[in-house]
Amino acid sequence: MGEGRDTEVLGEAELAEISRSAIPRSYPARTVIVSEGDRSDALYVILEGRCRAYVSDENGREAILSDMGPGEYFGEVAMDKGPRSASVVTLEPSKLLVVPAERFRAFLAENPDFAFHFIRKLLHRIRELTRNVSGLALLDAYGRVARLLLESARDEGGRQVVAERMTQSEIASRVGCSREMVSRIFKD
C-alpha cells in the first residue's frame, strides 16, 4: 500500500480475515462509540457509514482529528490498555466490527501481513501528528486554513476543487482557531 489514505484502509481480504475475530455492531447517527479518557480495549473497523475522531476540553470546545469511512479503523492506541486518546462519534448510521484486544493481539500474531499494515498505519499517524503540531507551531491561522483547503482539494480539469462541504466551524475545529477567524480569513 502507498502513503496517505490507502495506508488507513483495509482491503476485502483483510476485512474478511479480521471479521472472524470480531463482533458486528450497528450504530445510529450521532452515537459516541468511544470517549476520550475512557478505558477500553477494543479495535473498531468501519464496514459502513462514517465516523469522526475528535478531542474536546472542559468548556466543550472540540478539535476534529479525522473523518473515517469504510475500511478504516480506530482504537489502536488503546491496545496498550491506556485511556482513549480521543472520542469517536458516528456521522451517519454505521456498521462496525468490534475486535476485543485479546482477539486483536492473536490476530496480529497469526497475520504478519496485517501486522505490517498496522505498523504502517501507526507510522502514518505519527507523521500526520508531527505535521499537525508543526503547522500549529509554525503556521498562522491563514496558513493552516490554506493547507487544509489544499490538502482537501482534488484536481478537476486543471482546477483545484474541494468536494467535501465543510462549515466554517468545522474548518476552525480542524485548524485550531475560532469560527470568527475563519470567517475573517475568507473575507480577506
MDTraj code that builds the backbone (N, CA, C; nanometers):
import mdtraj as md
import numpy as np

residues = "MET GLY GLU GLY ARG ASP THR GLU VAL LEU GLY GLU ALA GLU LEU ALA GLU ILE SER ARG SER ALA ILE PRO ARG SER TYR PRO ALA ARG THR VAL ILE VAL SER GLU GLY ASP ARG SER ASP ALA LEU TYR VAL ILE LEU GLU GLY ARG CYS ARG ALA TYR VAL SER ASP GLU ASN GLY ARG GLU ALA ILE LEU SER ASP MET GLY PRO GLY GLU TYR PHE GLY GLU VAL ALA MET ASP LYS GLY PRO ARG SER ALA SER VAL VAL THR LEU GLU PRO SER LYS LEU LEU VAL VAL PRO ALA GLU ARG PHE ARG ALA PHE LEU ALA GLU ASN PRO ASP PHE ALA PHE HIS PHE ILE ARG LYS LEU LEU HIS ARG ILE ARG GLU LEU THR ARG ASN VAL SER GLY LEU ALA LEU LEU ASP ALA TYR GLY ARG VAL ALA ARG LEU LEU LEU GLU SER ALA ARG ASP GLU GLY GLY ARG GLN VAL VAL ALA GLU ARG MET THR GLN SER GLU ILE ALA SER ARG VAL GLY CYS SER ARG GLU MET VAL SER ARG ILE PHE LYS ASP".split()
xyz = np.array([
    [0.0826, -0.1190, 0.0000],
    [0.0000, 0.0000, 0.0000],
    [0.0861, 0.1241, 0.0000],
    [0.0321, 0.2300, -0.0574],
    [0.1074, 0.3538, -0.0653],
    [0.0873, 0.4408, 0.0556],
    [0.1326, 0.5668, 0.0445],
    [0.1163, 0.6630, 0.1524],
    [-0.0253, 0.7168, 0.1530],
    [-0.0580, 0.7948, 0.2536],
    [-0.1862, 0.8638, 0.2593],
    [-0.2986, 0.7739, 0.3051],
    [-0.4194, 0.8023, 0.2542],
    [-0.5386, 0.7316, 0.2991],
    [-0.5297, 0.5819, 0.2738],
    [-0.4633, 0.5383, 0.1656],
    [-0.4527, 0.3958, 0.1379],
    [-0.3887, 0.3202, 0.2532],
    [-0.3026, 0.3868, 0.3297],
    [-0.2385, 0.3248, 0.4441],
    [-0.3417, 0.2919, 0.5513],
    [-0.4528, 0.3639, 0.5533],
    [-0.5517, 0.3501, 0.6593],
    [-0.6637, 0.2530, 0.6236],
    [-0.6816, 0.2184, 0.4976],
    [-0.7972, 0.1417, 0.4538],
    [-0.7607, -0.0060, 0.4391],
    [-0.8475, -0.0917, 0.4947],
    [-0.8293, -0.2355, 0.4811],
    [-0.8923, -0.2837, 0.3515],
    [-0.8260, -0.3782, 0.2867],
    [-0.8805, -0.4386, 0.1663],
    [-0.9824, -0.5462, 0.2011],
    [-1.0480, -0.6007, 0.0985],
    [-1.1521, -0.7017, 0.1205],
    [-1.0979, -0.8247, 0.1922],
    [-0.9801, -0.8717, 0.1526],
    [-0.9223, -0.9919, 0.2149],
    [-0.8932, -0.9672, 0.3628],
    [-0.8375, -0.8498, 0.3930],
    [-0.8068, -0.8161, 0.5325],
    [-0.9352, -0.8031, 0.6149],
    [-1.0384, -0.7411, 0.5559],
    [-1.1670, -0.7280, 0.6256],
    [-1.2278, -0.8652, 0.6540],
    [-1.2232, -0.9528, 0.5548],
    [-1.2791, -1.0871, 0.5733],
    [-1.2040, -1.1612, 0.6839],
    [-1.0724, -1.1479, 0.6841],
    [-0.9908, -1.2171, 0.7844],
    [-1.0174, -1.1642, 0.9255],
    [-1.0184, -1.0330, 0.9413],
    [-1.0372, -0.9766, 1.0756],
    [-1.1808, -0.9943, 1.1242],
    [-1.2762, -1.0061, 1.0332],
    [-1.4158, -1.0207, 1.0750],
    [-1.4388, -1.1511, 1.1507],
    [-1.3522, -1.2500, 1.1293],
    [-1.3648, -1.3770, 1.2028],
    [-1.3344, -1.3599, 1.3514],
    [-1.2628, -1.2522, 1.3853],
    [-1.2277, -1.2260, 1.5254],
    [-1.3135, -1.1162, 1.5862],
    [-1.4194, -1.0755, 1.5149],
    [-1.4927, -0.9539, 1.5541],
    [-1.6402, -0.9796, 1.5804],
    [-1.6994, -0.8814, 1.6449],
    [-1.8432, -0.8810, 1.6716],
    [-1.9027, -0.7656, 1.5909],
    [-1.9942, -0.7925, 1.4961],
    [-2.0545, -0.6829, 1.4187],
    [-2.1559, -0.6069, 1.5044],
    [-2.1540, -0.4744, 1.4913],
    [-2.2484, -0.3888, 1.5653],
    [-2.2953, -0.2771, 1.4736],
    [-2.4214, -0.2400, 1.4879],
    [-2.4769, -0.1266, 1.4130],
    [-2.5056, -0.0132, 1.5099],
    [-2.4786, 0.1093, 1.4657],
    [-2.4972, 0.2284, 1.5482],
    [-2.5724, 0.3342, 1.4686],
    [-2.6679, 0.4030, 1.5322],
    [-2.7337, 0.5141, 1.4620],
    [-2.6396, 0.6344, 1.4496],
    [-2.6800, 0.7297, 1.3690],
    [-2.6029, 0.8535, 1.3533],
    [-2.5916, 0.9254, 1.4874],
    [-2.4811, 0.9965, 1.5040],
    [-2.4538, 1.0791, 1.6234],
    [-2.4404, 0.9972, 1.7518],
    [-2.3894, 0.8754, 1.7390],
    [-2.3644, 0.7906, 1.8563],
    [-2.2165, 0.7968, 1.8907],
    [-2.1852, 0.8276, 2.0161],
    [-2.0460, 0.8270, 2.0599],
    [-2.0056, 0.6820, 2.0831],
    [-1.9061, 0.6369, 2.0088],
    [-1.8596, 0.4975, 2.0170],
    [-1.7591, 0.4825, 2.1301],
    [-1.6609, 0.5715, 2.1347],
    [-1.5631, 0.5737, 2.2436],
    [-1.5472, 0.7178, 2.2897],
    [-1.5171, 0.7325, 2.4176],
    [-1.4988, 0.8665, 2.4746],
    [-1.3550, 0.8832, 2.5219],
    [-1.3004, 0.9982, 2.4921],
    [-1.1655, 1.0345, 2.5343],
    [-1.1523, 1.0128, 2.6854],
    [-1.0444, 0.9456, 2.7255],
    [-1.0186, 0.9219, 2.8671],
    [-1.0730, 0.7905, 2.9192],
    [-1.1695, 0.7303, 2.8462],
    [-1.2242, 0.6009, 2.8890],
    [-1.1185, 0.4925, 2.8791],
    [-1.1371, 0.3907, 2.9574],
    [-1.0520, 0.2715, 2.9474],
    [-1.1321, 0.1653, 2.8748],
    [-1.0863, 0.1269, 2.7602],
    [-1.1484, 0.0175, 2.6860],
    [-1.0403, -0.0448, 2.6002],
    [-1.0627, -0.1659, 2.5633],
    [-0.9581, -0.2348, 2.4885],
    [-1.0156, -0.3099, 2.3692],
    [-1.0690, -0.2334, 2.2755],
    [-1.1213, -0.2919, 2.1530],
    [-1.0792, -0.2067, 2.0341],
    [-1.0655, -0.2724, 1.9229],
    [-1.0388, -0.2070, 1.7958],
    [-1.1719, -0.2046, 1.7198],
    [-1.1996, -0.0962, 1.6487],
    [-1.3235, -0.0823, 1.5730],
    [-1.2894, -0.0667, 1.4254],
    [-1.3539, -0.1478, 1.3419],
    [-1.3348, -0.1419, 1.1972],
    [-1.4665, -0.0967, 1.1355],
    [-1.4608, 0.0065, 1.0532],
    [-1.5822, 0.0601, 0.9909],
    [-1.6144, -0.0209, 0.8654],
    [-1.7338, -0.0803, 0.8634],
    [-1.7808, -0.1532, 0.7456],
    [-1.8675, -0.0635, 0.6580],
    [-1.9566, 0.0123, 0.7238],
    [-2.0468, 0.1040, 0.6532],
    [-2.0605, 0.2310, 0.7355],
    [-2.0797, 0.3428, 0.6683],
    [-2.1011, 0.4698, 0.7373],
    [-1.9728, 0.5501, 0.7527],
    [-1.9838, 0.6593, 0.8282],
    [-1.8703, 0.7486, 0.8503],
    [-1.8644, 0.7838, 0.9977],
    [-1.7409, 0.7974, 1.0495],
    [-1.7176, 0.8318, 1.1895],
    [-1.6185, 0.9477, 1.1958],
    [-1.6223, 1.0195, 1.3077],
    [-1.5323, 1.1331, 1.3280],
    [-1.4599, 1.1162, 1.4612],
    [-1.3270, 1.1298, 1.4573],
    [-1.2456, 1.1312, 1.5790],
    [-1.2216, 1.2766, 1.6173],
    [-1.2336, 1.3057, 1.7478],
    [-1.2153, 1.4430, 1.7944],
    [-1.1685, 1.4423, 1.9393],
    [-1.1125, 1.5536, 1.9804],
    [-1.0782, 1.5769, 2.1205],
    [-1.1545, 1.7016, 2.1649],
    [-1.1782, 1.7105, 2.2954],
    [-1.2516, 1.8267, 2.3458],
    [-1.1956, 1.8676, 2.4813],
    [-1.2297, 1.9903, 2.5209],
    [-1.1856, 2.0373, 2.6526],
    [-1.3056, 2.0506, 2.7451],
    [-1.2804, 2.0920, 2.8678],
    [-1.3874, 2.1007, 2.9684],
    [-1.4915, 2.2075, 2.9341],
    [-1.4604, 2.2984, 2.8416],
    [-1.5553, 2.4021, 2.8001],
    [-1.6396, 2.3587, 2.6802],
    [-1.6186, 2.2363, 2.6343],
    [-1.6963, 2.1855, 2.5216],
    [-1.6397, 2.2186, 2.3851],
    [-1.5245, 2.2864, 2.3813],
    [-1.4621, 2.3135, 2.2511],
    [-1.4045, 2.1837, 2.1965],
    [-1.4177, 2.1648, 2.0655],
    [-1.3712, 2.0411, 2.0030],
    [-1.2711, 2.0704, 1.8931],
    [-1.1804, 1.9766, 1.8750],
    [-1.0880, 1.9797, 1.7618],
    [-1.1046, 1.8471, 1.6880],
    [-1.1364, 1.8555, 1.5600],
    [-1.1556, 1.7357, 1.4780],
    [-1.0184, 1.6809, 1.4406],
    [-1.0003, 1.5513, 1.4634],
    [-0.8752, 1.4861, 1.4269],
    [-0.8851, 1.4221, 1.2887],
    [-0.9956, 1.3528, 1.2632],
    [-1.0123, 1.2894, 1.1324],
    [-1.1551, 1.2424, 1.1130],
    [-1.1932, 1.2301, 0.9873],
    [-1.3175, 1.1646, 0.9486],
    [-1.2772, 1.0343, 0.8816],
    [-1.3519, 0.9284, 0.9105],
    [-1.3153, 0.7952, 0.8616],
    [-1.4351, 0.7288, 0.7966],
    [-1.4081, 0.6393, 0.7020],
    [-1.5143, 0.5677, 0.6327],
    [-1.4845, 0.4199, 0.6233],
    [-1.5591, 0.3493, 0.5387],
    [-1.5456, 0.2043, 0.5264],
    [-1.4014, 0.1599, 0.5000],
    [-1.3611, 0.0556, 0.5733],
    [-1.2269, 0.0006, 0.5597],
    [-1.1265, 0.0621, 0.6547],
    [-1.1623, 0.1752, 0.7167],
    [-1.0722, 0.2380, 0.8130],
    [-1.1039, 0.1855, 0.9524],
    [-1.0097, 0.2018, 1.0426],
    [-1.0305, 0.1526, 1.1780],
    [-0.9730, 0.2491, 1.2795],
    [-1.0222, 0.2361, 1.4033],
    [-0.9770, 0.3235, 1.5117],
    [-0.9751, 0.2436, 1.6409],
    [-0.9081, 0.2980, 1.7408],
    [-0.8992, 0.2322, 1.8702],
    [-0.7661, 0.1638, 1.8936],
    [-0.6773, 0.1721, 1.7943],
    [-0.5491, 0.1016, 1.8056],
    [-0.4619, 0.1553, 1.9174],
    [-0.4772, 0.2817, 1.9537],
    [-0.3948, 0.3405, 2.0592],
    [-0.4266, 0.2774, 2.1950],
    [-0.5500, 0.2299, 2.2128],
    [-0.5892, 0.1688, 2.3411],
    [-0.5353, 0.0269, 2.3567],
    [-0.4647, -0.0227, 2.2570],
    [-0.4104, -0.1580, 2.2674],
    [-0.3061, -0.1696, 2.3779],
    [-0.2560, -0.0553, 2.4270],
    [-0.1603, -0.0594, 2.5384],
    [-0.2312, -0.0553, 2.6736],
    [-0.3650, -0.0679, 2.6701],
    [-0.4505, -0.0670, 2.7892],
    [-0.4564, 0.0693, 2.8579],
    [-0.4067, 0.1729, 2.7905],
    [-0.4160, 0.3088, 2.8437],
    [-0.5509, 0.3691, 2.8099],
    [-0.5757, 0.4918, 2.8562],
    [-0.7041, 0.5569, 2.8273],
    [-0.7146, 0.5961, 2.6801],
    [-0.8368, 0.6077, 2.6335],
    [-0.8620, 0.6518, 2.4959],
    [-0.8072, 0.7925, 2.4786],
    [-0.7379, 0.8155, 2.3673],
    [-0.6771, 0.9463, 2.3429],
    [-0.7714, 1.0420, 2.2714],
    [-0.8852, 0.9907, 2.2228],
    [-0.9820, 1.0746, 2.1517],
    [-1.1199, 1.0113, 2.1630],
    [-1.2206, 1.0890, 2.1292],
    [-1.3572, 1.0390, 2.1198],
    [-1.3878, 1.0120, 1.9736],
    [-1.4806, 0.9199, 1.9488],
    [-1.5237, 0.8912, 1.8121],
    [-1.6755, 0.8841, 1.8113],
    [-1.7367, 0.9549, 1.7153],
    [-1.8822, 0.9596, 1.7011],
    [-1.9174, 0.9196, 1.5582],
    [-2.0332, 0.8544, 1.5428],
    [-2.0804, 0.8235, 1.4084],
    [-2.1393, 0.9504, 1.3468],
    [-2.1123, 0.9732, 1.2203],
    [-2.1693, 1.0872, 1.1481],
    [-2.2984, 1.0487, 1.0778],
    [-2.3154, 0.9193, 1.0554],
    [-2.4340, 0.8644, 0.9902],
    [-2.4530, 0.7230, 1.0426],
    [-2.5664, 0.6583, 1.0142],
    [-2.5811, 0.5202, 1.0595],
    [-2.4608, 0.4376, 1.0121],
    [-2.4041, 0.3594, 1.1034],
    [-2.2788, 0.2906, 1.0732],
    [-2.2815, 0.1476, 1.1230],
    [-2.2129, 0.0621, 1.0489],
    [-2.1932, -0.0763, 1.0903],
    [-2.0438, -0.0948, 1.1143],
    [-2.0086, -0.1408, 1.2339],
    [-1.8689, -0.1571, 1.2727],
    [-1.8418, -0.2996, 1.3163],
    [-1.7172, -0.3405, 1.3028],
    [-1.6696, -0.4639, 1.3642],
    [-1.5979, -0.4251, 1.4922],
    [-1.6322, -0.4891, 1.6025],
    [-1.5663, -0.4640, 1.7299],
    [-1.4769, -0.5839, 1.7578],
    [-1.3454, -0.5564, 1.7677],
    [-1.2480, -0.6632, 1.7890],
    [-1.1879, -0.6462, 1.9282],
    [-1.2236, -0.7340, 2.0239],
    [-1.1642, -0.7240, 2.1576],
    [-1.0115, -0.7347, 2.1505],
    [-0.9433, -0.6661, 2.2409],
    [-0.7972, -0.6566, 2.2371],
    [-0.7282, -0.7917, 2.2321],
    [-0.7722, -0.8857, 2.3146],
    [-0.7038, -1.0160, 2.3163],
    [-0.7175, -1.0878, 2.1821],
    [-0.8343, -1.0731, 2.1173],
    [-0.8512, -1.1326, 1.9844],
    [-0.7658, -1.0592, 1.8818],
    [-0.7558, -0.9271, 1.8968],
    [-0.6755, -0.8497, 1.8018],
    [-0.5280, -0.8862, 1.8133],
    [-0.4787, -0.9020, 1.9356],
    [-0.3384, -0.9416, 1.9541],
    [-0.3113, -1.0773, 1.8895],
    [-0.4016, -1.1723, 1.9090],
    [-0.3867, -1.3051, 1.8474],
    [-0.3927, -1.2933, 1.6952],
    [-0.4831, -1.2082, 1.6456],
    [-0.4956, -1.1858, 1.5015],
    [-0.3650, -1.1313, 1.4440],
    [-0.3030, -1.0347, 1.5133],
    [-0.1749, -0.9794, 1.4674],
    [-0.0677, -1.0870, 1.4617],
    [-0.0621, -1.1723, 1.5646],
    [0.0390, -1.2780, 1.5694],
    [0.0203, -1.3794, 1.4565],
    [-0.1041, -1.4046, 1.4198],
    [-0.1339, -1.5038, 1.3154],
    [-0.1299, -1.4462, 1.1742],
    [-0.1280, -1.3135, 1.1610],
    [-0.1360, -1.2477, 1.0303],
    [-0.0275, -1.1418, 1.0160],
    [0.0958, -1.1852, 0.9884],
    [0.2063, -1.0881, 0.9803],
    [0.1863, -0.9805, 0.8732],
    [0.1166, -1.0108, 0.7631],
    [0.0923, -0.9077, 0.6615],
    [0.0067, -0.7960, 0.7192],
    [-0.0951, -0.8346, 0.7967],
    [-0.1774, -0.7324, 0.8592],
    [-0.0978, -0.6579, 0.9655],
    [-0.0104, -0.7266, 1.0371],
    [0.0728, -0.6603, 1.1384],
    [0.1556, -0.5501, 1.0729],
    [0.2088, -0.5764, 0.9526],
    [0.2849, -0.4731, 0.8819],
    [0.1934, -0.3583, 0.8391],
    [0.0715, -0.3892, 0.7960],
    [-0.0257, -0.2849, 0.7622],
    [-0.0525, -0.1979, 0.8850],
    [-0.0685, -0.2617, 0.9984],
    [-0.0957, -0.1926, 1.1241],
    [0.0210, -0.1006, 1.1610],
    [0.1427, -0.1493, 1.1462],
    [0.2617, -0.0681, 1.1747],
    [0.2677, 0.0511, 1.0795],
    [0.2407, 0.0277, 0.9503],
    [0.2411, 0.1386, 0.8529],
    [0.1369, 0.2435, 0.8898],
    [0.0196, 0.1989, 0.9369],
    [-0.0840, 0.2943, 0.9766],
    [-0.0360, 0.3769, 1.0948],
    [0.0240, 0.3135, 1.1943],
    [0.0738, 0.3869, 1.3104],
    [0.1815, 0.4869, 1.2697],
    [0.2704, 0.4467, 1.1796],
    [0.3740, 0.5387, 1.1315],
    [0.3120, 0.6564, 1.0564],
    [0.2107, 0.6275, 0.9759],
    [0.1404, 0.7343, 0.9033],
    [0.0775, 0.8325, 1.0020],
    [0.0156, 0.7800, 1.1071],
    [-0.0456, 0.8669, 1.2082],
    [0.0599, 0.9526, 1.2782],
    [0.1761, 0.8955, 1.3083],
    [0.2834, 0.9730, 1.3718],
    [0.3259, 1.0863, 1.2803],
    [0.3445, 1.0575, 1.1522],
    [0.3829, 1.1625, 1.0568],
    [0.2762, 1.2711, 1.0482],
    [0.1497, 1.2293, 1.0456],
    [0.0390, 1.3242, 1.0378],
    [0.0347, 1.4127, 1.1627],
    [0.0515, 1.3536, 1.2789],
    [0.0514, 1.4305, 1.4033],
    [0.1696, 1.5272, 1.4086],
    [0.2861, 1.4826, 1.3645],
    [0.4037, 1.5692, 1.3615],
    [0.3796, 1.6883, 1.2695],
    [0.3201, 1.6620, 1.1528],
    [0.2892, 1.7698, 1.0580],
    [0.1885, 1.8666, 1.1183],
    [0.0870, 1.8136, 1.1875],
    [-0.0135, 1.8998, 1.2503],
    [0.0469, 1.9848, 1.3614],
    [0.1326, 1.9260, 1.4429],
    [0.1974, 2.0021, 1.5504],
    [0.2861, 2.1102, 1.4909],
    [0.3615, 2.0766, 1.3871],
    [0.4475, 2.1782, 1.3266],
    [0.3633, 2.2890, 1.2642],
    [0.2479, 2.2532, 1.2058],
    [0.1590, 2.3549, 1.1495],
    [0.1047, 2.4479, 1.2558],
    [0.0647, 2.3905, 1.3693],
    [0.0144, 2.4740, 1.4786],
    [0.1233, 2.5656, 1.5327],
    [0.2452, 2.5143, 1.5384],
    [0.3552, 2.5918, 1.5950],
    [0.4130, 2.6930, 1.4965],
    [0.4140, 2.6580, 1.3682],
    [0.4878, 2.7392, 1.2717],
    [0.4012, 2.8175, 1.1727],
    [0.2769, 2.7755, 1.1511],
    [0.1907, 2.8458, 1.0560],
    [0.0896, 2.9316, 1.1311],
    [0.0566, 3.0476, 1.0749],
    [-0.0518, 3.1259, 1.1338],
    [-0.1850, 3.0659, 1.0872],
    [-0.2948, 3.1210, 1.1353],
    [-0.4266, 3.0669, 1.1021],
    [-0.4507, 3.0683, 0.9511],
    [-0.4040, 3.1714, 0.8824],
    [-0.4188, 3.1793, 0.7368],
    [-0.3508, 3.0600, 0.6703],
    [-0.2295, 3.0323, 0.7121],
    [-0.1537, 2.9205, 0.6551],
    [-0.2191, 2.7866, 0.6836],
    [-0.2740, 2.7693, 0.8042],
    [-0.3382, 2.6425, 0.8393],
    [-0.4663, 2.6218, 0.7587],
    [-0.5443, 2.7280, 0.7393],
    [-0.6656, 2.7160, 0.6582],
    [-0.6278, 2.6848, 0.5138],
    [-0.5286, 2.7557, 0.4618],
    [-0.4843, 2.7315, 0.3235],
    [-0.4364, 2.5873, 0.3067],
    [-0.3586, 2.5376, 0.4027],
    [-0.3087, 2.3997, 0.3942],
    [-0.4236, 2.2999, 0.3961],
    [-0.5228, 2.3204, 0.4838],
    [-0.6384, 2.2310, 0.4899],
    [-0.7121, 2.2286, 0.3560],
    [-0.7360, 2.3456, 0.2991],
    [-0.8074, 2.3521, 0.1714],
    [-0.7272, 2.2855, 0.0597],
    [-0.5965, 2.3087, 0.0576],
    [-0.5129, 2.2453, -0.0452],
    [-0.5094, 2.0938, -0.0295],
    [-0.5005, 2.0470, 0.0945],
    [-0.4966, 1.9022, 0.1180],
    [-0.6309, 1.8364, 0.0902],
    [-0.7400, 1.9123, 0.1023],
    [-0.8739, 1.8585, 0.0789],
    [-0.9145, 1.8650, -0.0679],
    [-0.8398, 1.9408, -0.1472],
    [-0.8761, 1.9632, -0.2875],
    [-0.8277, 1.8502, -0.3766],
    [-0.9008, 1.8353, -0.4871],
    [-0.8562, 1.7428, -0.5912],
    [-0.8632, 1.8159, -0.7251],
    [-0.7824, 1.7691, -0.8170],
    [-0.7738, 1.8348, -0.9473],
    [-0.8917, 1.7928, -1.0349],
    [-0.9631, 1.8905, -1.0859],
    [-1.0729, 1.8655, -1.1801],
    [-1.0550, 1.9586, -1.2982],
    [-1.0022, 1.9042, -1.4059],
    [-0.9837, 1.9830, -1.5271],
    [-0.8915, 2.1019, -1.5089],
    [-0.7838, 2.0828, -1.4325],
    [-0.6875, 2.1899, -1.4115],
    [-0.7243, 2.2868, -1.3000],
    [-0.8362, 2.2636, -1.2335],
    [-0.8779, 2.3474, -1.1208],
    [-0.8756, 2.2647, -0.9935],
    [-0.8388, 2.3268, -0.8835],
    [-0.8433, 2.2615, -0.7529],
    [-0.9824, 2.2797, -0.6952],
    [-1.0506, 2.1681, -0.6636],
    [-1.1877, 2.1721, -0.6134],
    [-1.1946, 2.0967, -0.4812],
    [-1.2536, 2.1613, -0.3805],
    [-1.2768, 2.0964, -0.2521],
    [-1.4166, 2.0391, -0.2576],
    [-1.4275, 1.9067, -0.2736],
    [-1.5575, 1.8416, -0.2898],
    [-1.6317, 1.8280, -0.1573],
    [-1.5574, 1.8057, -0.0501],
    [-1.6205, 1.7880, 0.0813],
    [-1.6688, 1.9223, 0.1338],
    [-1.7975, 1.9306, 0.1630],
    [-1.8525, 2.0547, 0.2169],
    [-1.8166, 2.0636, 0.3647],
    [-1.7475, 2.1710, 0.4015],
    [-1.7094, 2.1936, 0.5404],
    [-1.7637, 2.3285, 0.5842],
    [-1.8224, 2.3319, 0.7022],
    [-1.8695, 2.4590, 0.7564],
    [-1.7487, 2.5354, 0.8105],
    [-1.7672, 2.6644, 0.8345],
    [-1.6594, 2.7433, 0.8937],
    [-1.6235, 2.6889, 1.0314],
    [-1.7220, 2.6403, 1.1059],
    [-1.6943, 2.5820, 1.2378],
    [-1.6085, 2.4565, 1.2260],
    [-1.6387, 2.3712, 1.1266],
    [-1.5585, 2.2503, 1.1066],
    [-1.4152, 2.2857, 1.0655],
    [-1.4014, 2.3840, 0.9774],
    [-1.2674, 2.4270, 0.9364],
    [-1.1911, 2.4782, 1.0582],
    [-1.2566, 2.5612, 1.1385],
    [-1.1925, 2.6155, 1.2590],
    [-1.1488, 2.5032, 1.3525],
    [-1.2344, 2.4038, 1.3694],
    [-1.2032, 2.2914, 1.4568],
    [-1.0849, 2.2113, 1.4047],
    [-1.0737, 2.1993, 1.2747],
    [-0.9634, 2.1219, 1.2159],
    [-0.8294, 2.1948, 1.2225],
    [-0.8325, 2.3285, 1.2218],
    [-0.7054, 2.4029, 1.2168],
    [-0.6700, 2.4722, 1.3472],
    [-0.7554, 2.4597, 1.4480],
    [-0.7226, 2.5154, 1.5792],
    [-0.7369, 2.6663, 1.5898],
    [-0.8480, 2.7200, 1.5380],
    [-0.8759, 2.8628, 1.5556],
    [-1.0268, 2.8798, 1.5705],
    [-1.0726, 3.0017, 1.5846],
    [-1.2163, 3.0263, 1.6029],
    [-1.2880, 3.0338, 1.4683],
    [-1.4206, 3.0144, 1.4716],
    [-1.5014, 3.0281, 1.3516],
    [-1.4953, 3.1706, 1.2990],
    [-1.4890, 3.2661, 1.3917],
    [-1.4803, 3.4072, 1.3519],
    [-1.3518, 3.4341, 1.2737],
    [-1.2432, 3.3699, 1.3159],
    [-1.1158, 3.3864, 1.2448],
    [-1.1256, 3.3274, 1.1037],
    [-1.1888, 3.2126, 1.0897],
    [-1.2064, 3.1527, 0.9569],
    [-1.2896, 3.2453, 0.8699],
    [-1.3946, 3.3030, 0.9244],
    [-1.4777, 3.3975, 0.8509],
    [-1.3935, 3.5160, 0.8025],
    [-1.3087, 3.5684, 0.8914],
    [-1.2210, 3.6804, 0.8551],
    [-1.1236, 3.6414, 0.7443],
    [-1.0700, 3.5206, 0.7543],
    [-0.9734, 3.4731, 0.6524],
    [-1.0419, 3.4651, 0.5169],
    [-1.1647, 3.4119, 0.5131],
    [-1.2373, 3.4022, 0.3858],
    [-1.2706, 3.5397, 0.3301],
    [-1.3027, 3.6344, 0.4181],
    [-1.3309, 3.7705, 0.3717],
    [-1.2062, 3.8328, 0.3103],
    [-1.0904, 3.8086, 0.3740],
    [-0.9641, 3.8618, 0.3212],
    [-0.9299, 3.7975, 0.1884],
])
top = md.Topology()
chain = top.add_chain()
for i, resn in enumerate(residues, 1):
    res = top.add_residue(resn, chain, resSeq=i)
    for name in ("N", "CA", "C"):
        top.add_atom(name, md.element.get_by_symbol(name[0]), res)
traj = md.Trajectory(xyz[None], top)
